[in-house]
Amino acid sequence: MSPRVSNPIEILLVEDNPGDVRLIKEVFKDAKIYNAMQVAYDGEAAMEILRREGEYADAPSPDLILLDLNLPKKDGREVLREIKGDKCLKCIPVVILTTSNAEEDLIETYKMNANCYITKPVDLDQFINVVESIENFWLSIVKLPSR
């Protein structure tokens, strides 16, 4: 797949597992798609970045949010609820990327207008395939709203 030549895609990864963060960054880097990734390791930091508060006053607006559900400080469900309830943030696509395969989480997040729900596989090769699929679909095929 050829690299994007348009503006970089701004991605906000909300993930508290440093190993998953490292792996996701590596897969995106290997794909050679021009993008920038900011990481929030908890739900409170994610909302500060999105609202450009405090140290994040100059943070770029993301084109896509990859959101884990099980986060410290502020749960991913609460983060999703706040994003989709905010008129300035609700158009940003949110991909739920979580270890939870609970049906109630799936239903609840779609009711809160998540754009996609993906369960993280435990197997490393499958995890890499999932991240590559996100990259291929959301960054190469889907037309994202302009910032």
N, CA, C and O atoms as a GROMACS GRO file, in nm:
protein
  588
    1MET      N    1   0.084  -0.117   0.000
    1MET     CA    2   0.000   0.000   0.000
    1MET      C    3   0.089   0.123   0.000
    1MET      O    4   0.186   0.128   0.076
    2SER      N    5   0.059   0.222  -0.082
    2SER     CA    6   0.144   0.340  -0.090
    2SER      C    7   0.115   0.436   0.024
    2SER      O    8   0.003   0.443   0.074
    3PRO      N    9   0.219   0.512   0.066
    3PRO     CA   10   0.200   0.605   0.175
    3PRO      C   11   0.108   0.720   0.136
    3PRO      O   12   0.098   0.757   0.020
    4ARG      N   13   0.040   0.774   0.235
    4ARG     CA   14  -0.044   0.890   0.214
    4ARG      C   15   0.045   1.009   0.180
    4ARG      O   16   0.154   1.023   0.236
    5VAL      N   17   0.000   1.093   0.090
    5VAL     CA   18   0.076   1.212   0.056
    5VAL      C   19   0.004   1.338   0.103
    5VAL      O   20   0.059   1.447   0.091
    6SER      N   21  -0.115   1.324   0.156
    6SER     CA   22  -0.189   1.439   0.206
    6SER      C   23  -0.141   1.474   0.346
    6SER      O   24  -0.038   1.426   0.392
    7ASN      N   25  -0.218   1.558   0.412
    7ASN     CA   26  -0.183   1.597   0.548
    7ASN      C   27  -0.170   1.475   0.638
    7ASN      O   28  -0.236   1.373   0.616
    8PRO      N   29  -0.085   1.486   0.740
    8PRO     CA   30  -0.071   1.372   0.830
    8PRO      C   31  -0.201   1.346   0.906
    8PRO      O   32  -0.276   1.439   0.936
    9ILE      N   33  -0.225   1.222   0.936
    9ILE     CA   34  -0.339   1.184   1.017
    9ILE      C   35  -0.296   1.196   1.162
    9ILE      O   36  -0.194   1.140   1.202
   10GLU      N   37  -0.372   1.268   1.239
   10GLU     CA   38  -0.346   1.282   1.382
   10GLU      C   39  -0.425   1.175   1.456
   10GLU      O   40  -0.548   1.170   1.445
   11ILE      N   41  -0.355   1.090   1.529
   11ILE     CA   42  -0.419   0.981   1.603
   11ILE      C   43  -0.397   1.004   1.752
   11ILE      O   44  -0.286   1.034   1.796
   12LEU      N   45  -0.505   0.988   1.828
   12LEU     CA   46  -0.492   0.988   1.974
   12LEU      C   47  -0.513   0.845   2.018
   12LEU      O   48  -0.622   0.789   2.003
   13LEU      N   49  -0.409   0.785   2.073
   13LEU     CA   50  -0.415   0.651   2.128
   13LEU      C   51  -0.434   0.663   2.279
   13LEU      O   52  -0.349   0.720   2.348
   14VAL      N   53  -0.544   0.610   2.329
   14VAL     CA   54  -0.572   0.614   2.472
   14VAL      C   55  -0.558   0.470   2.523
   14VAL      O   56  -0.648   0.388   2.508
   15GLU      N   57  -0.443   0.443   2.582
   15GLU     CA   58  -0.405   0.306   2.619
   15GLU      C   59  -0.310   0.311   2.737
   15GLU      O   60  -0.211   0.385   2.735
   16ASP      N   61  -0.338   0.233   2.840
   16ASP     CA   62  -0.254   0.234   2.960
   16ASP      C   63  -0.147   0.126   2.962
   16ASP      O   64  -0.062   0.126   3.050
   17ASN      N   65  -0.149   0.035   2.866
   17ASN     CA   66  -0.051  -0.073   2.862
   17ASN      C   67   0.068  -0.030   2.774
   17ASN      O   68   0.053  -0.022   2.653
   18PRO      N   69   0.185  -0.003   2.835
   18PRO     CA   70   0.301   0.042   2.757
   18PRO      C   71   0.342  -0.055   2.647
   18PRO      O   72   0.388  -0.012   2.541
   19GLY      N   73   0.326  -0.186   2.669
   19GLY     CA   74   0.360  -0.284   2.567
   19GLY      C   75   0.269  -0.273   2.445
   19GLY      O   76   0.316  -0.281   2.332
   20ASP      N   77   0.140  -0.253   2.468
   20ASP     CA   78   0.046  -0.235   2.357
   20ASP      C   79   0.074  -0.105   2.283
   20ASP      O   80   0.066  -0.100   2.160
   21VAL      N   81   0.107   0.000   2.358
   21VAL     CA   82   0.140   0.129   2.295
   21VAL      C   83   0.260   0.112   2.203
   21VAL      O   84   0.257   0.156   2.088
   22ARG      N   85   0.364   0.049   2.254
   22ARG     CA   86   0.487   0.029   2.176
   22ARG      C   87   0.458  -0.052   2.049
   22ARG      O   88   0.506  -0.017   1.941
   23LEU      N   89   0.381  -0.159   2.062
   23LEU     CA   90   0.349  -0.244   1.948
   23LEU      C   91   0.264  -0.170   1.844
   23LEU      O   92   0.291  -0.179   1.724
   24ILE      N   93   0.165  -0.098   1.890
   24ILE     CA   94   0.079  -0.022   1.797
   24ILE      C   95   0.162   0.082   1.723
   24ILE      O   96   0.149   0.096   1.601
   25LYS      N   97   0.246   0.155   1.793
   25LYS     CA   98   0.332   0.255   1.728
   25LYS      C   99   0.423   0.190   1.625
   25LYS      O  100   0.442   0.242   1.515
   26GLU      N  101   0.479   0.076   1.660
   26GLU     CA  102   0.571   0.006   1.569
   26GLU      C  103   0.500  -0.040   1.442
   26GLU      O  104   0.554  -0.026   1.332
   27VAL      N  105   0.380  -0.094   1.455
   27VAL     CA  106   0.305  -0.140   1.337
   27VAL      C  107   0.271  -0.022   1.247
   27VAL      O  108   0.286  -0.032   1.126
   28PHE      N  109   0.228   0.089   1.305
   28PHE     CA  110   0.196   0.207   1.224
   28PHE      C  111   0.322   0.261   1.157
   28PHE      O  112   0.317   0.303   1.041
   29LYS      N  113   0.434   0.260   1.229
   29LYS     CA  114   0.560   0.308   1.172
   29LYS      C  115   0.603   0.219   1.055
   29LYS      O  116   0.646   0.270   0.951
   30ASP      N  117   0.590   0.088   1.071
   30ASP     CA  118   0.627  -0.005   0.965
   30ASP      C  119   0.541   0.011   0.840
   30ASP      O  120   0.585  -0.017   0.729
   31ALA      N  121   0.418   0.057   0.858
   31ALA     CA  122   0.327   0.075   0.745
   31ALA      C  123   0.367   0.196   0.660
   31ALA      O  124   0.321   0.211   0.547
   32LYS      N  125   0.452   0.282   0.716
   32LYS     CA  126   0.502   0.400   0.646
   32LYS      C  127   0.390   0.493   0.600
   32LYS      O  128   0.402   0.562   0.499
   33ILE      N  129   0.283   0.493   0.675
   33ILE     CA  130   0.176   0.589   0.647
   33ILE      C  131   0.206   0.713   0.730
   33ILE      O  132   0.235   0.704   0.849
   34TYR      N  133   0.198   0.826   0.666
   34TYR     CA  134   0.233   0.952   0.729
   34TYR      C  135   0.127   0.988   0.833
   34TYR      O  136   0.016   1.027   0.798
   35ASN      N  137   0.162   0.973   0.960
   35ASN     CA  138   0.069   1.007   1.066
   35ASN      C  139   0.146   1.049   1.190
   35ASN      O  140   0.266   1.023   1.203
   36ALA      N  141   0.075   1.113   1.280
   36ALA     CA  142   0.132   1.151   1.409
   36ALA      C  143   0.045   1.087   1.515
   36ALA      O  144  -0.078   1.088   1.505
   37MET      N  145   0.108   1.032   1.617
   37MET     CA  146   0.034   0.966   1.722
   37MET      C  147   0.069   1.026   1.858
   37MET      O  148   0.185   1.031   1.898
   38GLN      N  149  -0.034   1.070   1.926
   38GLN     CA  150  -0.019   1.116   2.063
   38GLN      C  151  -0.080   1.009   2.152
   38GLN      O  152  -0.180   0.947   2.116
   39VAL      N  153  -0.019   0.987   2.268
   39VAL     CA  154  -0.065   0.883   2.359
   39VAL      C  155  -0.112   0.944   2.490
   39VAL      O  156  -0.044   1.029   2.548
   40ALA      N  157  -0.228   0.899   2.534
   40ALA     CA  158  -0.278   0.930   2.668
   40ALA      C  159  -0.283   0.798   2.743
   40ALA      O  160  -0.342   0.701   2.695
   41TYR      N  161  -0.221   0.792   2.860
   41TYR     CA  162  -0.213   0.667   2.936
   41TYR      C  163  -0.328   0.651   3.035
   41TYR      O  164  -0.336   0.550   3.106
   42ASP      N  165  -0.419   0.750   3.040
   42ASP     CA  166  -0.537   0.736   3.124
   42ASP      C  167  -0.648   0.825   3.066
   42ASP      O  168  -0.624   0.909   2.980
   43GLY      N  169  -0.770   0.804   3.116
   43GLY     CA  170  -0.885   0.875   3.062
   43GLY      C  171  -0.884   1.024   3.089
   43GLY      O  172  -0.930   1.103   3.006
   44GLU      N  173  -0.833   1.064   3.205
   44GLU     CA  174  -0.826   1.207   3.235
   44GLU      C  175  -0.733   1.280   3.138
   44GLU      O  176  -0.767   1.387   3.088
   45ALA      N  177  -0.618   1.222   3.113
   45ALA     CA  178  -0.523   1.282   3.018
   45ALA      C  179  -0.584   1.290   2.879
   45ALA      O  180  -0.563   1.388   2.808
   46ALA      N  181  -0.659   1.188   2.840
   46ALA     CA  182  -0.723   1.188   2.708
   46ALA      C  183  -0.816   1.308   2.694
   46ALA      O  184  -0.813   1.377   2.592
   47MET      N  185  -0.897   1.333   2.795
   47MET     CA  186  -0.990   1.445   2.788
   47MET      C  187  -0.916   1.579   2.794
   47MET      O  188  -0.960   1.675   2.730
   48GLU      N  189  -0.807   1.588   2.867
   48GLU     CA  190  -0.728   1.711   2.869
   48GLU      C  191  -0.668   1.738   2.732
   48GLU      O  192  -0.666   1.852   2.686
   49ILE      N  193  -0.620   1.633   2.666
   49ILE     CA  194  -0.566   1.649   2.530
   49ILE      C  195  -0.676   1.694   2.436
   49ILE      O  196  -0.658   1.789   2.360
   50LEU      N  197  -0.790   1.626   2.440
   50LEU     CA  198  -0.900   1.659   2.350
   50LEU      C  199  -0.954   1.799   2.371
   50LEU      O  200  -0.996   1.866   2.277
   51ARG      N  201  -0.953   1.844   2.495
   51ARG     CA  202  -1.006   1.978   2.527
   51ARG      C  203  -0.895   2.083   2.530
   51ARG      O  204  -0.921   2.200   2.558
   52ARG      N  205  -0.772   2.040   2.502
   52ARG     CA  206  -0.656   2.129   2.498
   52ARG      C  207  -0.641   2.208   2.627
   52ARG      O  208  -0.632   2.330   2.627
   53GLU      N  209  -0.639   2.135   2.736
   53GLU     CA  210  -0.629   2.196   2.868
   53GLU      C  211  -0.487   2.181   2.923
   53GLU      O  212  -0.416   2.085   2.893
   54GLY      N  213  -0.447   2.278   3.004
   54GLY     CA  214  -0.318   2.272   3.074
   54GLY      C  215  -0.201   2.254   2.981
   54GLY      O  216  -0.184   2.329   2.884
   55GLU      N  217  -0.120   2.154   3.011
   55GLU     CA  218   0.001   2.129   2.931
   55GLU      C  219  -0.030   2.088   2.787
   55GLU      O  220   0.060   2.084   2.703
   56TYR      N  221  -0.157   2.058   2.758
   56TYR     CA  222  -0.197   2.014   2.624
   56TYR      C  223  -0.263   2.126   2.544
   56TYR      O  224  -0.333   2.098   2.446
   57ALA      N  225  -0.241   2.252   2.583
   57ALA     CA  226  -0.305   2.366   2.517
   57ALA      C  227  -0.274   2.370   2.367
   57ALA      O  228  -0.357   2.417   2.289
   58ASP      N  229  -0.158   2.322   2.327
   58ASP     CA  230  -0.120   2.325   2.187
   58ASP      C  231  -0.134   2.190   2.117
   58ASP      O  232  -0.085   2.172   2.006
   59ALA      N  233  -0.202   2.096   2.182
   59ALA     CA  234  -0.218   1.962   2.123
   59ALA      C  235  -0.301   1.970   1.995
   59ALA      O  236  -0.400   2.043   1.990
   60PRO      N  237  -0.260   1.895   1.894
   60PRO     CA  238  -0.340   1.895   1.770
   60PRO      C  239  -0.471   1.818   1.791
   60PRO      O  240  -0.478   1.727   1.875
   61SER      N  241  -0.571   1.855   1.716
   61SER     CA  242  -0.698   1.781   1.721
   61SER      C  243  -0.679   1.648   1.648
   61SER      O  244  -0.629   1.646   1.536
   62PRO      N  245  -0.720   1.540   1.710
   62PRO     CA  246  -0.702   1.411   1.641
   62PRO      C  247  -0.808   1.391   1.531
   62PRO      O  248  -0.920   1.441   1.539
   63ASP      N  249  -0.767   1.316   1.430
   63ASP     CA  250  -0.859   1.274   1.324
   63ASP      C  251  -0.924   1.142   1.360
   63ASP      O  252  -1.030   1.107   1.307
   64LEU      N  253  -0.860   1.068   1.451
   64LEU     CA  254  -0.905   0.935   1.489
   64LEU      C  255  -0.860   0.908   1.632
   64LEU      O  256  -0.749   0.943   1.672
   65ILE      N  257  -0.950   0.845   1.710
   65ILE     CA  258  -0.917   0.808   1.847
   65ILE      C  259  -0.924   0.657   1.861
   65ILE      O  260  -1.025   0.596   1.826
   66LEU      N  261  -0.817   0.597   1.911
   66LEU     CA  262  -0.814   0.455   1.946
   66LEU      C  263  -0.826   0.450   2.097
   66LEU      O  264  -0.736   0.496   2.168
   67LEU      N  265  -0.936   0.393   2.148
   67LEU     CA  266  -0.969   0.403   2.289
   67LEU      C  267  -0.983   0.267   2.356
   67LEU      O  268  -1.064   0.184   2.316
   68ASP      N  269  -0.902   0.246   2.458
   68ASP     CA  270  -0.916   0.129   2.544
   68ASP      C  271  -1.029   0.157   2.642
   68ASP      O  272  -1.053   0.273   2.676
   69LEU      N  273  -1.098   0.055   2.687
   69LEU     CA  274  -1.207   0.075   2.783
   69LEU      C  275  -1.161   0.074   2.927
   69LEU      O  276  -1.212   0.150   3.009
   70ASN      N  277  -1.066  -0.011   2.959
   70ASN     CA  278  -1.023  -0.030   3.098
   70ASN      C  279  -0.902   0.057   3.126
   70ASN      O  280  -0.787   0.016   3.110
   71LEU      N  281  -0.931   0.180   3.169
   71LEU     CA  282  -0.827   0.280   3.191
   71LEU      C  283  -0.826   0.327   3.335
   71LEU      O  284  -0.928   0.322   3.403
   72PRO      N  285  -0.709   0.371   3.383
   72PRO     CA  286  -0.705   0.432   3.516
   72PRO      C  287  -0.762   0.575   3.512
   72PRO      O  288  -0.773   0.636   3.406
   73LYS      N  289  -0.796   0.624   3.628
   73LYS     CA  290  -0.844   0.760   3.653
   73LYS      C  291  -0.982   0.787   3.594
   73LYS      O  292  -1.072   0.832   3.666
   74LYS      N  293  -1.002   0.761   3.467
   74LYS     CA  294  -1.133   0.779   3.404
   74LYS      C  295  -1.150   0.667   3.305
   74LYS      O  296  -1.073   0.653   3.210
   75ASP      N  297  -1.252   0.587   3.326
   75ASP     CA  298  -1.281   0.470   3.244
   75ASP      C  299  -1.305   0.510   3.097
   75ASP      O  300  -1.354   0.620   3.069
   76GLY      N  301  -1.271   0.421   3.006
   76GLY     CA  302  -1.291   0.447   2.864
   76GLY      C  303  -1.436   0.471   2.825
   76GLY      O  304  -1.464   0.547   2.732
   77ARG      N  305  -1.528   0.407   2.896
   77ARG     CA  306  -1.671   0.428   2.868
   77ARG      C  307  -1.709   0.572   2.900
   77ARG      O  308  -1.785   0.635   2.826
   78GLU      N  309  -1.655   0.622   3.010
   78GLU     CA  310  -1.681   0.761   3.049
   78GLU      C  311  -1.618   0.858   2.948
   78GLU      O  312  -1.678   0.960   2.914
   79VAL      N  313  -1.498   0.826   2.902
   79VAL     CA  314  -1.431   0.908   2.801
   79VAL      C  315  -1.516   0.911   2.673
   79VAL      O  316  -1.539   1.017   2.617
   80LEU      N  317  -1.562   0.795   2.629
   80LEU     CA  318  -1.645   0.788   2.509
   80LEU      C  319  -1.772   0.871   2.527
   80LEU      O  320  -1.810   0.947   2.437
   81ARG      N  321  -1.837   0.858   2.641
   81ARG     CA  322  -1.960   0.934   2.670
   81ARG      C  323  -1.933   1.084   2.661
   81ARG      O  324  -2.013   1.159   2.605
   82GLU      N  325  -1.819   1.129   2.716
   82GLU     CA  326  -1.784   1.272   2.712
   82GLU      C  327  -1.752   1.317   2.570
   82GLU      O  328  -1.794   1.425   2.530
   83ILE      N  329  -1.680   1.236   2.495
   83ILE     CA  330  -1.647   1.272   2.357
   83ILE      C  331  -1.774   1.287   2.275
   83ILE      O  332  -1.793   1.389   2.208
   84LYS      N  333  -1.860   1.188   2.280
   84LYS     CA  334  -1.980   1.189   2.195
   84LYS      C  335  -2.086   1.286   2.246
   84LYS      O  336  -2.182   1.316   2.175
   85GLY      N  337  -2.070   1.336   2.370
   85GLY     CA  338  -2.162   1.436   2.423
   85GLY      C  339  -2.114   1.579   2.404
   85GLY      O  340  -2.182   1.673   2.443
   86ASP      N  341  -1.997   1.595   2.345
   86ASP     CA  342  -1.937   1.727   2.325
   86ASP      C  343  -1.949   1.766   2.179
   86ASP      O  344  -1.898   1.696   2.091
   87LYS      N  345  -2.016   1.877   2.151
   87LYS     CA  346  -2.041   1.916   2.012
   87LYS      C  347  -1.913   1.940   1.933
   87LYS      O  348  -1.914   1.930   1.810
   88CYS      N  349  -1.805   1.973   2.001
   88CYS     CA  350  -1.678   1.997   1.931
   88CYS      C  351  -1.599   1.869   1.906
   88CYS      O  352  -1.509   1.868   1.821
   89LEU      N  353  -1.631   1.762   1.976
   89LEU     CA  354  -1.553   1.638   1.966
   89LEU      C  355  -1.630   1.523   1.902
   89LEU      O  356  -1.568   1.428   1.853
   90LYS      N  357  -1.762   1.529   1.901
   90LYS     CA  358  -1.842   1.412   1.865
   90LYS      C  359  -1.823   1.360   1.723
   90LYS      O  360  -1.858   1.245   1.695
   91CYS      N  361  -1.770   1.442   1.633
   91CYS     CA  362  -1.749   1.395   1.496
   91CYS      C  363  -1.618   1.318   1.478
   91CYS      O  364  -1.595   1.259   1.373
   92ILE      N  365  -1.533   1.317   1.580
   92ILE     CA  366  -1.407   1.243   1.570
   92ILE      C  367  -1.439   1.094   1.582
   92ILE      O  368  -1.498   1.053   1.682
   93PRO      N  369  -1.401   1.013   1.483
   93PRO     CA  370  -1.426   0.870   1.494
   93PRO      C  371  -1.352   0.807   1.611
   93PRO      O  372  -1.234   0.836   1.634
   94VAL      N  373  -1.422   0.721   1.685
   94VAL     CA  374  -1.364   0.653   1.800
   94VAL      C  375  -1.368   0.503   1.775
   94VAL      O  376  -1.476   0.444   1.760
   95VAL      N  377  -1.251   0.442   1.772
   95VAL     CA  378  -1.238   0.298   1.759
   95VAL      C  379  -1.209   0.243   1.898
   95VAL      O  380  -1.107   0.276   1.958
   96ILE      N  381  -1.297   0.158   1.947
   96ILE     CA  382  -1.274   0.093   2.075
   96ILE      C  383  -1.178  -0.023   2.049
   96ILE      O  384  -1.206  -0.110   1.966
   97LEU      N  385  -1.065  -0.023   2.120
   97LEU     CA  386  -0.964  -0.127   2.106
   97LEU      C  387  -0.935  -0.178   2.247
   97LEU      O  388  -0.861  -0.115   2.322
   98THR      N  389  -0.995  -0.291   2.281
   98THR     CA  390  -0.996  -0.335   2.420
   98THR      C  391  -0.980  -0.486   2.433
   98THR      O  392  -1.000  -0.560   2.337
   99THR      N  393  -0.945  -0.530   2.552
   99THR     CA  394  -0.939  -0.674   2.578
   99THR      C  395  -1.076  -0.730   2.611
   99THR      O  396  -1.095  -0.852   2.610
  100SER      N  397  -1.172  -0.643   2.639
  100SER     CA  398  -1.306  -0.689   2.678
  100SER      C  399  -1.381  -0.746   2.557
  100SER      O  400  -1.395  -0.681   2.454
  101ASN      N  401  -1.430  -0.869   2.574
  101ASN     CA  402  -1.517  -0.925   2.470
  101ASN      C  403  -1.658  -0.944   2.527
  101ASN      O  404  -1.737  -1.023   2.475
  102ALA      N  405  -1.688  -0.869   2.634
  102ALA     CA  406  -1.819  -0.876   2.698
  102ALA      C  407  -1.925  -0.813   2.607
  102ALA      O  408  -1.909  -0.701   2.559
  103GLU      N  409  -2.032  -0.885   2.585
  103GLU     CA  410  -2.141  -0.838   2.500
  103GLU      C  411  -2.197  -0.705   2.550
  103GLU      O  412  -2.232  -0.618   2.471
  104GLU      N  413  -2.206  -0.688   2.683
  104GLU     CA  414  -2.261  -0.564   2.737
  104GLU      C  415  -2.172  -0.444   2.705
  104GLU      O  416  -2.223  -0.334   2.684
  105ASP      N  417  -2.039  -0.462   2.700
  105ASP     CA  418  -1.949  -0.354   2.660
  105ASP      C  419  -1.970  -0.318   2.514
  105ASP      O  420  -1.975  -0.200   2.478
  106LEU      N  421  -1.981  -0.418   2.431
  106LEU     CA  422  -2.005  -0.398   2.288
  106LEU      C  423  -2.133  -0.318   2.267
  106LEU      O  424  -2.133  -0.216   2.197
  107ILE      N  425  -2.242  -0.363   2.327
  107ILE     CA  426  -2.371  -0.295   2.311
  107ILE      C  427  -2.367  -0.155   2.368
  107ILE      O  428  -2.414  -0.060   2.305
  108GLU      N  429  -2.311  -0.142   2.488
  108GLU     CA  430  -2.306  -0.011   2.555
  108GLU      C  431  -2.228   0.091   2.472
  108GLU      O  432  -2.273   0.204   2.456
  109THR      N  433  -2.111   0.052   2.420
  109THR     CA  434  -2.029   0.148   2.346
  109THR      C  435  -2.093   0.185   2.212
  109THR      O  436  -2.082   0.300   2.168
  110TYR      N  437  -2.158   0.090   2.145
  110TYR     CA  438  -2.227   0.126   2.022
  110TYR      C  439  -2.345   0.217   2.050
  110TYR      O  440  -2.374   0.306   1.971
  111LYS      N  441  -2.414   0.197   2.162
  111LYS     CA  442  -2.523   0.288   2.200
  111LYS      C  443  -2.471   0.428   2.227
  111LYS      O  444  -2.543   0.526   2.209
  112MET      N  445  -2.345   0.438   2.269
  112MET     CA  446  -2.281   0.568   2.293
  112MET      C  447  -2.213   0.621   2.167
  112MET      O  448  -2.135   0.716   2.173
  113ASN      N  449  -2.242   0.560   2.053
  113ASN     CA  450  -2.194   0.605   1.922
  113ASN      C  451  -2.047   0.580   1.894
  113ASN      O  452  -1.984   0.657   1.821
  114ALA      N  453  -1.991   0.473   1.950
  114ALA     CA  454  -1.857   0.432   1.907
  114ALA      C  455  -1.866   0.397   1.759
  114ALA      O  456  -1.970   0.349   1.712
  115ASN      N  457  -1.759   0.421   1.686
  115ASN     CA  458  -1.760   0.395   1.542
  115ASN      C  459  -1.719   0.253   1.508
  115ASN      O  460  -1.744   0.205   1.397
  116CYS      N  461  -1.654   0.186   1.604
  116CYS     CA  462  -1.604   0.052   1.577
  116CYS      C  463  -1.564  -0.010   1.710
  116CYS      O  464  -1.521   0.060   1.801
  117TYR      N  465  -1.577  -0.142   1.722
  117TYR     CA  466  -1.539  -0.213   1.844
  117TYR      C  467  -1.451  -0.330   1.805
  117TYR      O  468  -1.493  -0.419   1.730
  118ILE      N  469  -1.330  -0.331   1.856
  118ILE     CA  470  -1.234  -0.437   1.825
  118ILE      C  471  -1.179  -0.494   1.955
  118ILE      O  472  -1.133  -0.420   2.042
  119THR      N  473  -1.185  -0.626   1.967
  119THR     CA  474  -1.126  -0.693   2.082
  119THR      C  475  -0.981  -0.727   2.050
  119THR      O  476  -0.952  -0.790   1.948
  120LYS      N  477  -0.891  -0.684   2.140
  120LYS     CA  478  -0.748  -0.711   2.121
  120LYS      C  479  -0.723  -0.860   2.139
  120LYS      O  480  -0.759  -0.917   2.242
  121PRO      N  481  -0.661  -0.922   2.041
  121PRO     CA  482  -0.624  -1.063   2.060
  121PRO      C  483  -0.506  -1.077   2.154
  121PRO      O  484  -0.425  -0.985   2.167
  122VAL      N  485  -0.495  -1.190   2.219
  122VAL     CA  486  -0.382  -1.218   2.308
  122VAL      C  487  -0.259  -1.256   2.228
  122VAL      O  488  -0.147  -1.221   2.265
  123ASP      N  489  -0.279  -1.328   2.119
  123ASP     CA  490  -0.170  -1.374   2.033
  123ASP      C  491  -0.104  -1.255   1.963
  123ASP      O  492  -0.172  -1.171   1.905
  124LEU      N  493   0.030  -1.248   1.967
  124LEU     CA  494   0.104  -1.136   1.910
  124LEU      C  495   0.078  -1.118   1.762
  124LEU      O  496   0.052  -1.007   1.717
  125ASP      N  497   0.085  -1.226   1.683
  125ASP     CA  498   0.063  -1.214   1.539
  125ASP      C  499  -0.078  -1.165   1.507
  125ASP      O  500  -0.096  -1.084   1.416
  126GLN      N  501  -0.176  -1.215   1.581
  126GLN     CA  502  -0.313  -1.168   1.560
  126GLN      C  503  -0.329  -1.022   1.600
  126GLN      O  504  -0.401  -0.947   1.535
  127PHE      N  505  -0.260  -0.982   1.709
  127PHE     CA  506  -0.264  -0.843   1.751
  127PHE      C  507  -0.208  -0.752   1.642
  127PHE      O  508  -0.265  -0.648   1.611
  128ILE      N  509  -0.096  -0.793   1.584
  128ILE     CA  510  -0.035  -0.716   1.474
  128ILE      C  511  -0.132  -0.708   1.356
  128ILE      O  512  -0.147  -0.602   1.296
  129ASN      N  513  -0.198  -0.819   1.323
  129ASN     CA  514  -0.296  -0.819   1.214
  129ASN      C  515  -0.411  -0.722   1.241
  129ASN      O  516  -0.457  -0.654   1.150
  130VAL      N  517  -0.457  -0.717   1.366
  130VAL     CA  518  -0.565  -0.626   1.403
  130VAL      C  519  -0.521  -0.481   1.383
  130VAL      O  520  -0.594  -0.402   1.324
  131VAL      N  521  -0.403  -0.447   1.433
  131VAL     CA  522  -0.353  -0.310   1.419
  131VAL      C  523  -0.334  -0.275   1.271
  131VAL      O  524  -0.367  -0.164   1.229
  132GLU      N  525  -0.282  -0.367   1.193
  132GLU     CA  526  -0.267  -0.343   1.049
  132GLU      C  527  -0.403  -0.322   0.982
  132GLU      O  528  -0.416  -0.240   0.892
  133SER      N  529  -0.503  -0.396   1.027
  133SER     CA  530  -0.637  -0.380   0.972
  133SER      C  531  -0.694  -0.242   1.005
  133SER      O  532  -0.758  -0.179   0.921
  134ILE      N  533  -0.671  -0.196   1.127
  134ILE     CA  534  -0.714  -0.060   1.165
  134ILE      C  535  -0.646   0.041   1.075
  134ILE      O  536  -0.710   0.130   1.019
  135GLU      N  537  -0.516   0.026   1.062
  135GLU     CA  538  -0.439   0.117   0.976
  135GLU      C  539  -0.490   0.115   0.834
  135GLU      O  540  -0.511   0.221   0.774
  136ASN      N  541  -0.510  -0.004   0.777
  136ASN     CA  542  -0.555  -0.015   0.638
  136ASN      C  543  -0.692   0.046   0.617
  136ASN      O  544  -0.714   0.118   0.520
  137PHE      N  545  -0.784   0.018   0.709
  137PHE     CA  546  -0.921   0.066   0.692
  137PHE      C  547  -0.934   0.214   0.726
  137PHE      O  548  -0.978   0.293   0.642
  138TRP      N  549  -0.896   0.253   0.848
  138TRP     CA  550  -0.922   0.388   0.895
  138TRP      C  551  -0.829   0.492   0.835
  138TRP      O  552  -0.867   0.609   0.826
  139LEU      N  553  -0.710   0.454   0.795
  139LEU     CA  554  -0.616   0.553   0.744
  139LEU      C  555  -0.599   0.551   0.592
  139LEU      O  556  -0.544   0.645   0.535
  140SER      N  557  -0.646   0.445   0.527
  140SER     CA  558  -0.629   0.436   0.382
  140SER      C  559  -0.761   0.436   0.305
  140SER      O  560  -0.766   0.485   0.192
  141ILE      N  561  -0.865   0.383   0.364
  141ILE     CA  562  -0.992   0.367   0.292
  141ILE      C  563  -1.094   0.473   0.333
  141ILE      O  564  -1.156   0.538   0.248
  142VAL      N  565  -1.112   0.490   0.464
  142VAL     CA  566  -1.214   0.580   0.516
  142VAL      C  567  -1.177   0.725   0.493
  142VAL      O  568  -1.061   0.764   0.510
  143LYS      N  569  -1.274   0.804   0.455
  143LYS     CA  570  -1.253   0.948   0.446
  143LYS      C  571  -1.291   1.008   0.581
  143LYS      O  572  -1.407   0.999   0.624
  144LEU      N  573  -1.193   1.068   0.647
  144LEU     CA  574  -1.214   1.126   0.780
  144LEU      C  575  -1.257   1.271   0.767
  144LEU      O  576  -1.220   1.338   0.670
  145PRO      N  577  -1.336   1.322   0.863
  145PRO     CA  578  -1.377   1.462   0.859
  145PRO      C  579  -1.256   1.555   0.868
  145PRO      O  580  -1.156   1.523   0.931
  146SER      N  581  -1.266   1.669   0.804
  146SER     CA  582  -1.159   1.770   0.814
  146SER      C  583  -1.158   1.829   0.953
  146SER      O  584  -1.261   1.841   1.018
  147ARG      N  585  -1.040   1.865   0.996
  147ARG     CA  586  -1.027   1.928   1.128
  147ARG      C  587  -1.079   2.068   1.125
  147ARG      O  588  -1.077   2.137   1.228
   0.00000   0.00000   0.00000
